Amino acid sequence: MNTAQQRTPVPPTPPAVRNRLQKGGKPRISRTHKGTVKHKNIRRELSAGGVAVRQERGLWLVALLKTEHRRGKVWVLPKGHVELERKERVDDAAKREVQEEVGILDLVVKQQLGTTQFVFQAEEALVKKTVHYYLMVTQQVALQPQEEEGFIDAGWFPISVAITMLEYDTDQDIVAKAQIILEGKSTRIPKKQKSRRNIRIYS
């Protein structure tokens, strides 16, 4: 037999590895064999927020913020980044964010309500965010939404009403937990009112 026919064929030389950045400096995204998007650049963020409540004539009221969203004007809970660079505690960050965004200075942090996790695509990375929520009590009535953060209104609402007003189902679930603590019951939310945003919530 001809020895040339017995030689193992040499595989072609693979192409040079390309830079991971596309034109414009954006991170390159690859796809698996099943078509699933695999992100090259992932950023993790830690935030904290609060369910600020006060009691009036035996009724528990919750402070909500209104902001502009691609879906329109929506009601949300106050929250923001934990300042890890100055070693800020998570519960202190939650109190600070409520004070800054809603203008409530007289606040007492009572207990943690839960933690939510969600993912969204930023321009430069896929962001995985964790948010810790706390129950806070106040006697302050006046509210001042933080305009520089895009909030256009703030208000006090009965806790059962506030749950149905919130845009995101995780916000609804967090306030429902506060309602169980305060009133021993929670408002049932019809499925058609549930937000389409799929986010995980942990006790």
N, C-alpha and C positions, 0 to 999 in steps of 0.2 A: 504493500500500500504506500502511496505517496505520503511522505512525512508532512508535506505542506498541507494535506487535507486533515491531518490529525491535530493541528495547532488550534488552541482555543482562541476564538475571535476576541480581539481587544475592544472593550467598550469605548464609545466616543468620549472625548474629553468634555467634562461638564462645563457649561458656560460660566464666566466669571460672576462672582457674587455681587449683586447690585447693592447700591446704597439703600439703606432702609427708609430713607426719607424721599418722598416724592417731590415733584416740583413744587416750589413754594414753601418747603420745609415741613410739610404735613407728614405725620407718621404713616408708613405703609401698612396696609392691612392684607393679610393672606387668607385664603380659604382652604378648608380641609377638603378631603375627597368627597365628603357628604354635602359640601356646599356651605358648611357652617363658617361664619366669619370669625377669624382669630385675630385679635388685636395685638399689635406689637407694643403699644404704649398704654399702660394702665396706671391710673393714679387713685390712691385711696384717701378719702377725706373723712374727718370726724367732726360732727356737729352736735349741738344740743339746743333744746327748746323747752317751752313750758306751756302748760294749761293753767292760765291765771284765772282764778275764780274769786268771786265775792258774793256774800249773801245779802239779799234784800227782801224783807218781809217773808222770810222763810224760804225764799226761792234762790237757788244757786244760778249765778250768771257767769258766762265765760267770755273772755276778751278774744275777739277775732280780728284779723287784718284782711283788708281787701287789696288785691294787687292785679295788675294787668298780666294776662297770659295769652298765649296764642289761641286759646279757646274763648277768650274774652275776659271779663272781670270775674275773679274768683276769690273766695274766702279761704284763708289758710291760718295755720298756727304760727306764732313767732318762733324763729329758730335761726341759728347761725354757727359759724365756725368756732371750734374750740381753739384758743390761742396756745398751741403746744409749745411755741418758741419761748414763751414766758412761763411755761409749766403751769398753765391754768387748769384747775380742777374742772371736771365735766359739769358738776352741779353749779359751780360758780359761773361757768360759761352760759349755762341755761338761764340763770337769773339775770346776768348781764344783758343777754340778747333780748329778753322780755322787757327789761328796763329801757333799752335803747330803741327797740322797734315799736313798742306800744306806748312808751312814756310812763310806765308804772314804776314809781320809785319805791313805794312801800310794799315790799314783797317778803313773804316768808316761805321758803322751800319746805314742803312737807315730806314728800317721798317720790321715788322714781315710779313712773307709770309703765315704761316699756322702751324697747329699742326697735327702730325700723331700719331696714336696709334696702337700698335701691341702686340702680345703675342707670347712667345716662351718658350720651355721647357729647363730649365737649369738642371744641375745634381741634385741640392738640392731643387729646387722649380720651380713653374710655374711663369714666369716673365711677368708682364704687364708693358710695357714701353710706355712713352709719350715723344715725341720729338718735340721741338719748333724750327722752322726754320726762319732765318732772311736774308734779302737782304743786301749785303755788297759790297761796291765799293772800288777799289784800283787802283793804277797806277803801282804797282810792277809787273815786268815781271817774274823774277826768282822764281821758286818753288822748295821746298825741302820736299819730302814725308817723313813722320816719320816712319823710318824703324822699330823701336822697337814696334810699334803698328801694324806691319804687312803690311804696305803699300809699294808696290814695284815700283810705278810710279805715276807721277802727270803731268797734262798737261792742257793747255788752249784750249778750243774748242768753235767754234761758237755756240751760244745758241741753235739754231735749231738742230744742230748736237748733242750737248751734251744731249738733251732730249732723242734722240733715242739710245744713248750709255748706258744710265743708266740701271742698272739691275732691280731695283724695281719700280713698277708703281707709288708708292707714291713719290719717288724722281723725277720721270718724271713730275708728277702733280705739285710738288713744283716749279721746274724750269720753267714749263709752266706758272705759276703765275708770276714769275719774268719776263718772256718774255712779258707778257701782260703789265706789268708796264713799261718796258723799251722800247718796240717796238709797243705796242698797238695791238698785235696779238699773237697767240700761234700756235705752230707746231702741226698738227694733227698726232696722233700716230696710225698707223694701229693696229688692234686688235691682229694680230699674233706677234707683237713686244711687247705686254704688258707682264709685269712680271706675273708669276703665284702666287706671294705672295699676299694674300688678307689682306690688311691693310686699316684702316679707315683714312680719311684725313679731317681736319676741317679748315675753314677759320679763 
